[in-house]
Amino acid sequence: MSVSRVVITGLGVVSPLGVGVELNWRRLLDNYSGIVSLNEKEYVGIPCRVAGRVPISSENENQDGSLNFSKFFTRMSDLKSMSLASAFSLVAAQEAIEQSQILSACNDPTRIGVSVGNGIAGLTNTCTLWEQIKTKGIYRGMSPFYITQILPNSSAGYISIRHKLQGPNLCNSSACAAGVQAIGDGYNMIRLGHADAMICGATEATINPITVSGFARMRALSTSFNDQPKLASRPFDRQRDGFVMGEGAAILILERLEYAEKREAKILGEILGYGLSSDASHITNPSGSGALNCMKNALHNARLNTTDIGYINAHATSTPIGDRIERQAITQLFQSNNTNVLISSNKGHTGHLLGAAGALESMFTVLTCYHAICPPTLNYKGDNDESSDSSLLS
């Protein structure tokens, strides 16, 4: 059975760097950091007091790069019925759809689908609701929107409803892999003929005292730079001491090549392959075999060799163990055959968007290849991981 080639024709983003692809790309190259302090009283007593927050402005404000929901929602009351993560995804999807012009040439909405993942759906809504229940009681304090707010597939559903898309509607919740997996699922839908185009990506909005405290208790978050938040996320750097939580959404428009060419769409890139694997060693301390096998599988699926790769966008969350293991996996696969491959991580700029991380970084990878510019790894000064590939890091 022949499979279709899949290309990328649109991008959309909401991140700690701001709203919009052009702004995010410019700020990434300018070493702008979206990491800020958590100064609210609810965070007092939590060792980590920094996060990568989406800058949100009110209806009367006009701050550069900030998210003004009134520009994207005709009825602000609609925001009350959905989670913040779903709202982020709708904003990012609108930009990607407008950039690609995919709907202007759509004659059959059953051939366009949605695949949007997330990591921890609706936890912020649960935290807010708990305060209401303590005051009003279990029933009177319950929101009629609560169930739909916490459903993992709500974001994909809202996108399909807003744009009348009746093709495959997918959602996964595979932690930090959710964004890349959602794109991979959409890619496979097109390759196998289930859709002509897919709206793909992920969203996350989990910056709240419960989530921050939970990750802090795991000793996963940075705690050494609370007074210097923009230095806290430092992938691969010797002073890294944990990740910084971020939030936002990123959406990519994938299309069957013939479909994109027929409507004369601007093609930003092509997906040649996709790999999956499981480390199957420890829930928070992987061995690295999963990352190694995943890269091997992607190369095999794309029918490429390591020498064909020019750039790697590393997951690199700024944790002491995780970054070291990832470096080892990359070194094991690439060092002997391709010493010219460039590596960088975007998390020094944005923090770790959890379920949306892979989608955001896939978007930045598309822009890196399209513009032939390798973004820097913010806050990387040097490492002590005993690796021989330090020169590969941007």
PyMOL commands that set and color helices and strands:
alter all, ss='L'
color gray80, all
select helices_A, chain A and resi 21-29+41-43+69-71+76-81+84-100+103-105+109-111+123-136+146-150+154-163+175-191+209-217+229-231+257-262+289-302+306-308+320-334+347-350+354-371+390-392
alter helices_A, ss='H'
color red, helices_A
select strands_A, chain A and resi 6-15+18-19+35-37+50-52+112-117+169-170+197-204+248-256+269-271+311-313+342-344
alter strands_A, ss='S'
color yellow, strands_A
deselect
rebuild
show_as cartoon
